[in-house]
Amino acid sequence: MACPLCKGNTVSGTTILPFEMQNGKVIVVLNVPAKICNQCGEEYVDMEVARKVELLLDRVERDGLRMGFVEYGAVA
């Protein structure tokens, strides 16, 4: 995949996604699979991974976690 910003090449890697939820909750999802541009460093998460992250955040919300770090691979 070519980077939409700079047209550089992307490589597979991982990223960290921080989320500020309602009521001041902060959740950080670690080691999320992503494509990373080797020219500008921009990171892209595909739709399947984004859906899994959304499900993970829903689960965290239900469990009542107020602040924390969640490992993507352990729960996705």
C-alpha atoms as a printed R data frame, in Angstrom:
   type eleno elety resid chain resno       x       y      z
1  ATOM     1    CA   MET     A     1   0.000   0.000  0.000
2  ATOM     2    CA   ALA     A     2   1.275   3.459 -0.862
3  ATOM     3    CA   CYS     A     3   0.956   6.178  1.774
4  ATOM     4    CA   PRO     A     4  -1.949   8.511  0.899
5  ATOM     5    CA   LEU     A     5  -0.029  11.489  2.319
6  ATOM     6    CA   CYS     A     6   3.409  11.234  0.739
7  ATOM     7    CA   LYS     A     7   3.106   8.209 -1.603
8  ATOM     8    CA   GLY     A     8   5.911   6.423  0.277
9  ATOM     9    CA   ASN     A     9   5.899   2.679  0.864
10 ATOM    10    CA   THR     A    10   4.218   1.241  3.933
11 ATOM    11    CA   VAL     A    11   5.437  -1.702  5.968
12 ATOM    12    CA   SER     A    12   3.683  -3.868  8.517
13 ATOM    13    CA   GLY     A    13   4.203  -2.922 12.139
14 ATOM    14    CA   THR     A    14   2.311  -2.010 15.276
15 ATOM    15    CA   THR     A    15   1.059   1.211 16.809
16 ATOM    16    CA   ILE     A    16  -0.415   2.509 20.053
17 ATOM    17    CA   LEU     A    17  -3.948   3.919 19.999
18 ATOM    18    CA   PRO     A    18  -4.986   6.221 22.864
19 ATOM    19    CA   PHE     A    19  -8.701   6.880 23.407
20 ATOM    20    CA   GLU     A    20 -10.362   9.477 25.611
21 ATOM    21    CA   MET     A    21 -13.763   8.022 26.408
22 ATOM    22    CA   GLN     A    22 -16.832   9.632 27.950
23 ATOM    23    CA   ASN     A    23 -16.681  10.667 31.601
24 ATOM    24    CA   GLY     A    24 -12.919  11.206 31.482
25 ATOM    25    CA   LYS     A    25 -11.974   7.557 30.905
26 ATOM    26    CA   VAL     A    26  -8.639   6.992 29.163
27 ATOM    27    CA   ILE     A    27  -7.832   3.696 27.455
28 ATOM    28    CA   VAL     A    28  -4.618   2.951 25.580
29 ATOM    29    CA   VAL     A    29  -4.576  -0.032 23.214
30 ATOM    30    CA   LEU     A    30  -1.061  -1.389 22.711
31 ATOM    31    CA   ASN     A    31   0.494  -3.331 19.819
32 ATOM    32    CA   VAL     A    32  -2.282  -2.678 17.300
33 ATOM    33    CA   PRO     A    33  -1.377  -4.048 13.831
34 ATOM    34    CA   ALA     A    34  -0.815  -1.185 11.392
35 ATOM    35    CA   LYS     A    35   0.799  -0.182  8.141
36 ATOM    36    CA   ILE     A    36   3.505   2.429  8.728
37 ATOM    37    CA   CYS     A    37   4.940   4.688  6.040
38 ATOM    38    CA   ASN     A    38   8.707   4.314  5.880
39 ATOM    39    CA   GLN     A    39   9.011   7.842  4.477
40 ATOM    40    CA   CYS     A    40   6.774  10.092  6.637
41 ATOM    41    CA   GLY     A    41   5.936   7.720  9.532
42 ATOM    42    CA   GLU     A    42   2.151   8.008  9.184
43 ATOM    43    CA   GLU     A    43   0.329   4.970 10.607
44 ATOM    44    CA   TYR     A    44  -2.761   3.312  9.141
45 ATOM    45    CA   VAL     A    45  -5.066   0.720 10.714
46 ATOM    46    CA   ASP     A    46  -7.247  -1.357  8.395
47 ATOM    47    CA   MET     A    47 -11.018  -1.678  8.859
48 ATOM    48    CA   GLU     A    48 -10.930  -5.212 10.303
49 ATOM    49    CA   VAL     A    49  -8.470  -4.159 12.999
50 ATOM    50    CA   ALA     A    50 -10.467  -0.974 13.689
51 ATOM    51    CA   ARG     A    51 -13.626  -3.050 14.217
52 ATOM    52    CA   LYS     A    52 -11.794  -5.303 16.681
53 ATOM    53    CA   VAL     A    53 -10.532  -2.243 18.555
54 ATOM    54    CA   GLU     A    54 -14.104  -0.899 18.738
55 ATOM    55    CA   LEU     A    55 -15.324  -4.225 20.168
56 ATOM    56    CA   LEU     A    56 -12.455  -4.171 22.640
57 ATOM    57    CA   LEU     A    57 -13.383  -0.646 23.756
58 ATOM    58    CA   ASP     A    58 -17.027  -1.700 24.165
59 ATOM    59    CA   ARG     A    59 -15.907  -4.591 26.371
60 ATOM    60    CA   VAL     A    60 -13.652  -2.329 28.438
61 ATOM    61    CA   GLU     A    61 -16.535   0.122 28.857
62 ATOM    62    CA   ARG     A    62 -18.857  -2.665 30.076
63 ATOM    63    CA   ASP     A    63 -16.207  -3.941 32.500
64 ATOM    64    CA   GLY     A    64 -15.988  -0.507 34.089
65 ATOM    65    CA   LEU     A    65 -12.298   0.140 33.455
66 ATOM    66    CA   ARG     A    66 -11.683   3.826 34.087
67 ATOM    67    CA   MET     A    67  -8.062   4.126 32.969
68 ATOM    68    CA   GLY     A    68  -5.699   1.530 31.651
69 ATOM    69    CA   PHE     A    69  -3.607  -0.170 29.038
70 ATOM    70    CA   VAL     A    70  -5.004  -3.047 27.002
71 ATOM    71    CA   GLU     A    71  -2.933  -5.381 24.838
72 ATOM    72    CA   TYR     A    72  -4.560  -5.786 21.398
73 ATOM    73    CA   GLY     A    73  -3.288  -9.320 20.751
74 ATOM    74    CA   ALA     A    74  -4.457 -10.644 24.110
75 ATOM    75    CA   VAL     A    75  -8.101  -9.764 23.536
76 ATOM    76    CA   ALA     A    76  -8.692  -9.308 19.794
